[in-house]
Amino acid sequence: MYESSKKYDCLIFDWDGTLMDSAAQITSAVQAAAAKNDLEVPSSSDIRLGIGTSFSSQYRRLFIDSKPEEHVLLAQKVEKKFKDDFYKSFYLTTPGLFAQVPEILESCKELGCLLAIATSGQRRMLDTMFAEYNLESLFAVTCCGDEYKAKPDPEMLDHIRIELGINPEKILMVGDSVNDIYAAHRAGIKCAAVCTGVNSKSELERAGADFICVDLRDIWHIIKS
């Protein structure tokens, strides 16, 4: 079906906003947990700005940074309960994969590319989604934000590169946010940015994306030579 040649030996995928359309579900779960813990409920747009960062970074940005002292004290007190409430709400529904994701991943693997995941989300979340969509066997390495420093830190990408023994120039990061771009460039890796997540095309271009894709289906034209 496809040509056998390829430009990259490894493709590292972000999860939320890249493979899975989870922004609306994350937003709803954050707002529900905030209301349940008497925190000021953030707007959808404010929440979406932090999707792709670690839980602690997002929580600090939404409920602690630049907030009045009494708000900060409450936020610090309820952080653990908020996290539990967030995941309870999150798992009430299952987000969907973007169009043709399983087929695209299978085709990339058939081409001879090793596949990996670098997500700032939690391991529990990723494992649940793997079980729901039967995708785990496609990936050689998976890294989560509760195991490594979250993007834009390059630690996950460095770990994947070392684990698989592949030179940076033969690895492509595929993500939807400026943090994916920054992490990739700090790791010496090129990044293809898809316009299906939290950042606009212009924001992705300004951040220095090496390639811009309307959605994941465009990735094929980048990886084949």
Disulfide bonds with the S-S distance in Angstrom:
none
